[in-house]
Every structure is written in C-alpha cells, then in structure tokens.
Amino acid sequence: MVKARKFAVVGSRSVGKSSMIVRFVEDYFVESYYPTIENQFSKNVTYKNQEYEIEILDTAGQDEFSMINEKHLVGIHGYVLVYSVTSIQSFQVIEVIRDKILNSTGSESIPMVLVGNKCDLNYQRQVETSEGEALAKSFNCKFLETSVKDNLNIAKSFECLIDQIEAIQNPVAKPEPKCVVM
C-alpha cells in the first residue's frame, strides 16, 4: 500500500528551497536563482520497505512580515524549515516562521526538520552548526546541514520528516508488562 505524504518547504528568500526540492525530485543542481511564486513537486520513494507518494509544496520566500498561506497548512503532514548557513537573517526568521505555522494550525508540535543549507560555502558561513543544533533542540526536531550542490543530506532531510510523521501516525506499541502469578 502506497502512503501519500504532503510536505511544505519553508524559509527566507534565496536559501535554496527550490534547488533542494529539484535535487531531491529530479536529481540535478539548479545553479541560477529565480524567485519562486509557488510550485508543487511529486516523487514516489521507497523508504524502509514502504512506498510513499510524496507531494512537496515549494513556497515563496517568507520573512517575519509575510503571511502564512492556507495552502501551506491544509493537508500538510510535515515541514522542512530551511535557512542558509551563509545568512544570519535567514536563520533568525526561522523561529518566526515556525511560530506562525504552529499558531495557524493550533498545534503545539508538527513534524519538522530544520535544515541549514549551503554548507559547501563554509568560507561564507554566518551561522555555526552548533547554533542550528541548539535551535532544533529547542524545537524538538531533527537538524541537518545540507549542500544541494554536493547532494549532501538532501534525501536524508525528507527521510527524517517521514520518520517523524510515521512515529506520530503509526507509533510502535510498547509491549505490555506481563504479570506472573505463582
């Protein structure tokens, strides 16, 4: 049985959201930048012996003043929160974006993965790995640094999101303690 999952990739402008999705879905690196209005991608994947039909919503860049569109909320199973390690501003706005998503959905937590993209540009780094790890810990979510150019951790970002969704929707039943009467 194929499971349908819908993700939204959110973050500031120019952090590599579209490039990340194109790398995952079509396996090539988009060098040039064209501002995204909004786009949708689909990909069938097999992960842990389960077939998934993944639909990914590529959102326009958000900032602290932009509104969260209803399309970014309805039917979404999980979010990839993307910032660029070369932009402190893109990192700082992640918490605002996450809070807007939680407030709009009325949830205390939603499956999310925090991604620090462009780690291949280490010489331009403005956000340290430890800062990303600390933010992810405060969100209680997974954290990865990625490089779309080098195809580093791109698939893993989406797989982490699948893991979180499956843990919520299909929790592993703990064995009940057995009572022995003697």
DODRENNU-686407 format. One record per residue (C-alpha): residue number from 1; residue in three letters; x, y, z. Coordinates in Angstrom, 3 decimals. Each point is the difference from the previous one (the first is absolute). Layout:
BEGIN
n	res	px	py	pz
NUM	ALA	X	Y	Z
...
This chain:
BEGIN
n	res	px	py	pz
1	MET	0.000	0.000	0.000
2	VAL	1.360	3.406	-1.001
3	LYS	-0.166	2.713	2.648
4	ALA	-0.610	3.560	-1.157
5	ARG	1.950	2.695	1.832
6	LYS	-0.053	3.741	-0.589
7	PHE	2.892	2.237	1.072
8	ALA	0.568	3.739	-0.146
9	VAL	3.482	1.472	-0.300
10	VAL	0.145	3.417	1.659
11	GLY	2.648	2.624	0.733
12	SER	1.316	3.404	-1.057
13	ARG	0.712	1.037	-3.557
14	SER	3.161	-1.350	-1.661
15	VAL	0.718	-2.790	2.482
16	GLY	-0.265	-2.748	-2.641
17	LYS	-3.485	-1.402	0.589
18	SER	-0.768	-0.525	-3.691
19	SER	3.478	-1.333	-0.754
20	MET	-0.326	-2.438	2.885
21	ILE	-3.331	-1.317	-1.291
22	VAL	1.224	-0.265	-3.613
23	ARG	3.096	-1.888	1.218
24	PHE	-2.203	-2.418	1.966
25	VAL	-2.677	-0.518	-2.670
26	GLU	1.954	0.277	-3.258
27	ASP	3.587	-0.514	1.260
28	TYR	1.707	2.994	-1.531
29	PHE	1.414	3.262	1.301
30	VAL	-1.656	3.259	-1.026
31	GLU	2.774	2.599	-0.058
32	SER	-2.026	3.114	-0.864
33	TYR	-2.505	1.721	2.277
34	TYR	-3.531	0.845	-1.027
35	PRO	-2.323	1.208	2.759
36	THR	-2.676	-2.612	0.653
37	ILE	-3.639	0.996	-0.002
38	GLU	-1.163	-3.459	1.004
39	ASN	0.533	-3.415	-1.504
40	GLN	-0.910	-3.603	0.652
41	PHE	2.097	-3.110	-0.578
42	SER	-0.728	-3.717	0.315
43	LYS	2.243	-2.990	0.489
44	ASN	-0.546	-3.655	0.803
45	VAL	2.576	-1.404	2.397
46	THR	0.597	-3.228	1.840
47	TYR	1.239	0.549	3.532
48	LYS	0.364	-2.753	2.597
49	ASN	-1.823	-2.451	-2.308
50	GLN	-3.028	2.314	-0.251
51	GLU	-1.189	1.768	-3.158
52	TYR	-0.748	3.709	0.353
53	GLU	-1.566	2.411	-2.438
54	ILE	1.480	3.302	1.118
55	GLU	-1.434	3.334	-1.023
56	ILE	2.231	2.971	0.797
57	LEU	-1.233	3.572	0.102
58	ASP	2.774	2.434	-0.944
59	THR	-0.969	3.271	1.659
60	ALA	0.986	3.556	-0.815
61	GLY	2.615	1.395	2.387
62	GLN	-1.386	1.082	3.344
63	ASP	1.087	2.741	2.354
64	GLU	-1.252	1.132	3.383
65	PHE	-2.703	2.137	-1.650
66	SER	-1.372	-2.445	-2.587
67	MET	-3.202	-1.867	0.660
68	ILE	-0.224	-3.770	0.081
69	ASN	-2.186	-1.055	-2.920
70	GLU	-2.829	-2.494	0.663
71	LYS	1.583	-2.289	-2.629
72	HIS	3.038	-0.223	2.285
73	LEU	-2.183	-1.459	2.755
74	VAL	-2.828	-2.130	-1.392
75	GLY	0.868	-3.660	-0.396
76	ILE	3.709	0.512	0.736
77	HIS	1.509	-2.896	1.949
78	GLY	3.346	1.660	0.744
79	TYR	2.293	2.947	-0.650
80	VAL	3.599	0.433	-1.063
81	LEU	1.213	3.276	1.537
82	VAL	2.918	1.234	-2.106
83	TYR	2.541	2.729	0.700
84	SER	3.342	0.728	-1.601
85	VAL	3.135	-0.399	2.105
86	THR	1.293	3.047	-1.919
87	SER	-2.840	2.259	1.236
88	ILE	-0.597	0.811	3.664
89	GLN	-3.257	1.766	-0.987
90	SER	-1.405	-3.189	-1.569
91	PHE	0.847	-1.845	3.225
92	GLN	-1.593	2.624	2.235
93	VAL	-3.319	-0.077	-1.891
94	ILE	-0.398	-3.802	0.367
95	GLU	-1.437	0.267	3.513
96	VAL	-2.568	2.557	-1.209
97	ILE	-1.037	-2.268	-2.895
98	ARG	-0.310	-3.012	2.307
99	ASP	-2.085	1.970	2.505
100	LYS	-2.316	1.196	-2.791
101	ILE	-0.526	-3.599	-1.151
102	LEU	-0.735	-1.225	3.532
103	ASN	-2.321	2.939	0.751
104	SER	-1.867	-0.396	-3.293
105	THR	-0.524	-3.737	0.468
106	GLY	-0.743	0.254	3.716
107	SER	2.512	-2.783	0.659
108	GLU	2.698	-0.160	2.630
109	SER	2.232	-2.041	-2.273
110	ILE	0.041	-1.118	-3.607
111	PRO	2.567	-2.245	-1.701
112	MET	2.847	2.282	-1.078
113	VAL	3.609	-0.256	-1.061
114	LEU	2.351	2.968	0.334
115	VAL	2.441	0.249	-2.904
116	GLY	3.060	2.237	-0.243
117	ASN	0.630	0.088	-3.745
118	LYS	3.107	1.039	-1.972
119	CYS	2.503	-1.631	2.368
120	ASP	2.355	-0.322	-2.993
121	LEU	0.490	3.789	0.279
122	ASN	1.813	-0.320	3.323
123	TYR	2.213	3.015	-0.739
124	GLN	-3.171	2.177	-0.064
125	ARG	-1.514	-1.569	3.120
126	GLN	-1.912	2.316	2.362
127	VAL	-1.885	-2.676	1.968
128	GLU	1.976	-2.630	1.901
129	THR	-1.106	-3.636	0.041
130	SER	-0.408	0.177	3.784
131	GLU	-2.523	2.852	-0.392
132	GLY	-2.119	-2.115	-2.352
133	GLU	0.231	-2.970	2.359
134	ALA	-1.085	2.150	2.961
135	LEU	-2.984	1.429	-1.891
136	ALA	-1.098	-3.472	-1.137
137	LYS	0.288	-1.241	3.582
138	SER	-2.252	2.861	1.180
139	PHE	-2.499	-0.971	-2.753
140	ASN	0.362	-3.694	0.949
141	CYS	0.725	-0.931	-3.620
142	LYS	2.786	-1.472	-2.119
143	PHE	2.775	2.197	-1.384
144	LEU	2.144	-0.473	-3.094
145	GLU	2.396	2.118	-1.967
146	THR	-0.356	-0.472	-3.732
147	SER	1.676	0.881	-3.241
148	VAL	-2.204	-0.116	-3.065
149	LYS	3.063	0.457	-2.204
150	ASP	1.769	-3.029	1.535
151	ASN	-3.268	-1.937	0.555
152	LEU	0.823	-0.284	3.699
153	ASN	-2.864	-1.033	2.323
154	ILE	-2.726	1.038	-2.459
155	ALA	-1.863	-3.337	-0.056
156	LYS	0.760	-0.454	3.704
157	SER	-1.866	3.252	0.789
158	PHE	-3.203	-1.376	-1.493
159	GLU	0.587	-3.457	1.519
160	CYS	0.289	1.572	3.476
161	LEU	-3.361	1.642	-0.586
162	ILE	-1.532	-3.339	-1.051
163	ASP	1.389	-1.566	3.210
164	GLN	-1.612	2.686	2.161
165	ILE	-3.368	-0.286	-1.751
166	GLU	0.016	-3.804	0.253
167	ALA	0.906	0.169	3.713
168	ILE	-3.119	2.124	0.586
169	GLN	-2.411	-1.769	-2.351
170	ASN	1.188	-3.557	0.655
171	PRO	1.582	-0.073	3.437
172	VAL	1.806	-3.177	0.940
173	ALA	-2.057	-1.755	2.646
174	LYS	1.943	-0.630	3.175
175	PRO	-0.313	-3.538	1.276
176	GLU	-2.314	-0.183	2.983
177	PRO	1.616	-1.231	3.192
178	LYS	-0.952	-3.573	0.688
179	CYS	-1.199	-0.974	3.406
180	VAL	1.073	-3.351	1.342
181	VAL	-1.937	-1.551	2.857
182	MET	1.775	-2.703	1.942
